[in-house]
Amino acid sequence: MPQRPTHLPAIGYMLFAVAMFAFMDAGLKLLAPHYPPLQVAALRGMASLPFVLVWVLSTVSLSSLLQVHWPLHLLRGVLGICMMVGFVYGLRSMPLSSAYAITFVAPMLITALAVPFLGEKVGPRRWTAIAIGLVGVLVILRPGGQGLATAGGLAILLAAVCYAAGAIIMRVLAGRDSIQAMVFWFLVMLSVGASALAAPNWVALQPSHLWIIAMVGACGAVAQVALTQAFRRGEASLIAPLEYTALVWAVGLDLLLWGVLPDRWTWVGAGIIVVSGLYLLRREKIHAEAEHP
């Protein structure tokens, strides 16, 4: 009898990718108090680029990297710079776990943006899940109260919006350009664009931070490759919910490195976002199966 395909490799790749991204973000948080956000964004791109270049050149030809849709890549690069700057700025003033809880709204924003930009249909149940997820963000931010509705919290929310917009562009590019080209040019544009903008206020690197920068680059590159393998080997509806395991890593790193934990309302808001996000993913799977039985 033929063996049933196993999803374990895809799950393993995804869990590993999420963990590596969490360590990368912890490194960004360690750098954030010492350098301007634009410089940290530039360092993130430049540190990962050599590792990614080795992967790219070992899997595709150099000429294939030049045959891409430049306007969309440029727009994604601009969004990537805004996303990184907002995320790093927010990390200066809040725990990594709180920042992650806000960014978990990104999958819902992607679904909402897919309606006007990709022409996808979203039913009332999915719109309800999106609305409930946004309520979770409001619980975390608590505007008018003692929550995270500060410049840092709003910067993280802006980063999530930029990430969602970039994901929409990735969906358009996925049918045109290779994954390698998308990863490579994103890092190139992040490195060049953020470096040019950061140049007037560039701060000399401290030797004690070089290992953190190297760690950020290595973890970011390895995570990107693992993420690509996960989505190649497994269904998106199975893999995507595993992104929420990032909160476990964020809480552990917050406790280990900074001795902090999210407050009660952050946990409540994160729970609302995660539950509504999982429901949204389930509805998208049902919708996809109905379109392609």
N, C-alpha and C positions, 0 to 999 in steps of 0.2 A: 504494500500500500504506500502511496506517496506521502511523504512527510508534510505535515502542516507547517507553513512558514512561521517562524518565530519572530516575535517583536522585541525580544530581549536585547539584541544588539542596538536597535534604534533607541530603546529606553535608556540603555547604558550610555550611549553617546550623548543623549540629551541631558541626563543627570550630570554627566561630566562637564558638558558645556556650561550649564547653569552654575556649577560650582566654580569653574574657571572665571566666568564673568563676575561672580561675586568677589573673588580675590582681586580681580582687576579693579573693580570699583572701590574696594577697600584701599587699594594703593592710591587711587585718585583722591580719596578722602584724606589720606595721609599727606599728599602733596598740596591739597587745596589751601591750607592756611599759609603756605610759604610762597606761592606763586599766583599770578593773576589767572583767572579762569581761562582766558584765551591761550595762555602759555601752557597750562595743563592739558587743554584740548590738543594743542600742537604736539606736545610730548607724547600723548597717548597714540596719535597717528604715527609719528616718526618711530616710536619704539616698536610698534607692531609691524611696520612696513617691511623690514628685512626678513622677518620670519614668514610673513605672508608671501613675499616675493619668491622664496624658495619653494613654497607649496605650489604657487601659480606656475612657475617655470617647469616644475616636475609633472604637471598635469595637462597643460595646454601650451600651444605655440605662442611665441611673443607677438607674432603678427595678428593673432586673434584678439589681442588686447586693444588693438588700434581700430578694429572694426566694430565700433559701438555707437550708440545714439547719444551724442555728446550733450545736447540740451538737457535731457533728462538726468544725465549723470551730474551735470553742473548744478542743477536744481537740487538734487539729492545731496550734493556736497555742501551747499549753503544750509540746507536743513540740518545736516549732520553737525556742522559747526555750531549752529544755534542750539541744537540738542545738547551737545557736549558742554557748551558754556553754561547753559541753564542748569544742567545736572551738577556740574562741579561747583557752581555758585551756591546751589542749594545744599550740597554736602558740607559746606563750611559751617552751617548753622543748625543742622539736624542729624540725628542718627541715620546710619545707612538703612536700617530696617524701616524707618518712617518714610524715607525717600522712595524705597522700593514699593511700599504700600500705595503711594500716590501713583507711581508709574504703572502699577497693575491695571490702571484704567485704560492703558493704551490699546489693548485688543478691542475694547468696546468702541473707542474712537475710530479704529480702523474700519470696523463694521459700519459705523455711521458715515464715515467719509467715502466708503465704497459706493454709497447710493448716488451722490451727485457726480463723482469722478469716474466711476467704473460702470455705472448704470445697473448695479446689482439691486435686487429687490429685498427689502427687509420687512418682515411682517410685524404685526402688533406685539407679538410675544417677545421678539428680539428687541424692539424699541423699548419695551417695558424693562427688559434686562439691562439695557444701556442706561435708562433713566435711574434704575435702582443702583447701578454701579456708580453713577455720578453723585447720588446721595451719599454713598460710602466715602467719596472724596471730600464732600462737604463735612462729613462727620470728623474726618481726620483734620481738615483745615480749620473747621469751626470758626468761620469769619464772624467777627464781632465778639468772640469769646477769648479764651486763653489757649487757643489751638495753634496750628502751624500756618495760619493765614498771614504769614510774614512775606517779605521779599523772597526769602529762601524757599518757602513752601510754594509760592506762586511760580518761582523759577523752575522748580521740579515739574509742576503741572505744565508749564510751557514746553519743557523738554519732552514730556509725554506726547504733547500735541505734535511737536516736530517729528518725533519718532513715528507716530501714526501716519503722518503725511509722507514721510520717507518710505514707510512700508507700502503705501499705495503706489508710489513710484516703482518700488521693487516689483510689485505684481505686474505692472506694465512692462518693465524691463525683462522679467523672467522669461517671457516668450520670445525675446529678441536677442539678449546678450547672455553670456555664460555667467555662472555664479562667480567664477574666478575673476572675470572682468569687473563685476559689480563690487566685490570685496576690495580688489586692488585699487580701482579708481576712487572708491570712497575714501580709503586711507590716504591716497595721494592728495586728494582735494582737501581732506581734513588737515593734513600736515602742512601743505603749502598755504592754504587759505588762512588757517588759524595762526601760522607763523608770521605771515605778512601783517595781519592785524595786531598781533602781539608784539611785534618788533619794537615799536616806540617805548614800550614799558617792560621790555624783557629783563628778567631778573637772573643774575648769574646762578648757575646750578650749584648746589651744595654737594660736595663729594659724598657726604653721608646719604644722599638721596638717590645716588646712581643705581643702587641695587633695587630700589623701589621702582624706578623708571624701567629698568630691565624686566622686572617682574610684571609690571603692567603690560609691557609689550609682548612678552612671552605668553602670559595668560590670555590676553586678548586675541592673539593669533591662534593659539591652540583651541580656544573656545569657538572661534569662528569656523575652523575646520571641522570640529566635532559637531557643531550645530548643522553644518551643511550635510555631514554624513547622517545625522539623525533624521533629517527631513527626506533624505534620499532613500533611507531604508525603512521608514515607517510612515504611517498615515498621519497627516497633520492633526486630525481630531484626536489621535492617541498621544502625539508628542507634545502638542501645544500646552495642555494643562500642566505638564511637568515644570513649566517655567515658574509656577507658583512655589516650587521648592526653594527658590532663591530666598524667600523670606526666612527659611530655617537657617541658611548660611548667614544672612545679614544679621539676624539676632545673635547668632553665635559669635560672629566677628565683632559686633558692637560690644558684646559683653567681654570678650577677650582683650580687645585692643583699647576700648574707651570706657569700659565699665558702666555702660548705660543700657537701658532697656526701653522699648516703646511704652508710652503711657496707656491707660485703659482704653481711652477713646480711639487711639490709633489702632489697637487690636480690634475694636468693634468695627471701625471703618474698613480695615483690611479684610475682616471676615465678610462684610457685605460685598465688597468688590470681588473677592475670590469666588463666593457663592454665585453671584450674578454672572461672573465671567465663565465659570464652569457650565452654568445653564446656557449661556450664549453659545459656547462651543458645541454643546449637545444639540441645540437647535440648528446650528450651521451644518452639523453632520447629517441631521435628518433632512434638511433642505437639500444638501448635496446628493443624498441617496435618492431623493424624490426626483431630482433632475436627471440623474444617471443611474437608473435601476440596474 
